[in-house]
């Protein structure tokens, strides 16, 4: 027999232990890999949305998938998703839950960067139960995004392509969830920018999402919004109408004014959202971002001589004036197809964002009516809420008069615009280009409404009304009694025009200066610099009572 080694026993025990550890590690490693593999499979499935067949149908409708939209909205590789693995949960009732059939519960939520700034998103996926709002998606995922966006004071964007509340969960859970949604929107209003991009249907109560948002672009032909879908309207009223005819972009961007800008497709819609956000700060505690356009601050604009006629009766397109005055390629019009007698939108002056309110002589002579007042008031208040200075380009013949507009509430609607202009505490620059008549002078930020700069062009007219109207009222009897009524009328008109000359207002120091139109850009930029640190003290109040 060979003698045994004194250390042989312990060595064998150690080798046995090492082998056992390797076996256990291999088992654990296999389990670990299996768990990770399952996670990856679950993620992959939910990233696949409603599956190839439903994605194909989405494409047939001319629409992008929800994840393609997110790729366009956010800077590359910056989107972070919350709730990817969520799905529909059991609710009381006869409807069975298919967890595999509701990836992400039909709504993609999270945040990413837009031009380097954080933005939160709630994006409905029409390939999953028609993008309907389920209890999990609305009460937990979307509610969390709203909470975090407000907590961090960052903008929130809805990408809307949804059939509305999920009928299968009509036990009340989803309905109650949308109630919280609208309350949250009211709380966020004026604190963080809210955008509702209309990329598909938005029916029933969810139509209040765009109704409470700051900006609502609509895709032509595929988007719609209404408080009742076509089938509900048919059942309730007997009216046979399609969702598109009842609430498409042609209704809401041309007639109702609920929508803002009509766009051709999903890609343009999301590009428009990104551009809108570029003019606004992330919250009301910040100033708008500066964008160096390379356009000199002191650039003269002699081109205005060829754009604006001196005759107050001659028409011209005020958008050409705006594009000439402000930084090159910076003009972004809001609601261009609704209430076209007034023009509102964003531009930049030497890199700084401004809100522009301009009368449009090409439409109704630029006269103000109910819709124009509403359009301007809404835009003015948004700019004031988010610290965007206002520039008023005035060429206004006043408000429309007559029995019909009185029935429409012209006084109440006009008062909205007056209220908004008076309430605004951001820097305000007013340029009287031609006409400044009557109450139109007030609402376009005339002397009594604290403009930081108030200037006029040399052929401007500042008056209670136009000279023709004044002559007809004041001198009607003299003209009728005259042997040469037309000569008398002309003489009276000349006398009135002399009295409403901007030099009379300048002589009384009722305006700051009369300027060469070519100096308009320079005056605006310097005025904004002058008012950059503006502070306005107002009496404490819970809130005013705007005439809505």
Secondary structure, 3 states (H helix, E strand, C coil): CCCCCCCHHHHHHHHHHHHHHHHHHHHHHHHHHHHHHHHHHHHHHHHCCCCHHHHHHHHHCCCCCHHHHHHHHCCCCCCEEECCCCCCCCCCCCCCCCHHHCHHHHEEEEEEEECCEEEEEEEECCCCHHHCECHHHHHHHHHHHHHHHHHHCCEEEEEEEECCECHHHCCCHHHHHHHHHHHHHHHHCCCCCEEEEEEEEEEHHHHHHHHCCCECCEECCCCEEECCCHHHHHHHHCCCCCHHHHHEHHHHHHHHCCCCCEECCHHHHHHHHHHHHHCCCCCCCCCCCCCCCCCCCCCCCCCHHHHCCCCCCCCCCHHHHHHHHCCCCCCEEECCCCCCCEEEEEEEECCEEEEEEEECCCCHHHCECHHHHHHHHHHHHHHHHCCCEEEEEEEECCECCCHHHHHCCHHHHHHHHHHHHHHCCCCEEEEEEEEEEHHHHHHCCCHHHCCCEEEEECCCEEECCCHHHHHHHHCHHHHHHCCCHHHHHHHHHHHHHHHCEHHHHHHCCCCCEEECHHHHHHHHHHHHHHCCCCCCCCCCCCCCCCCC
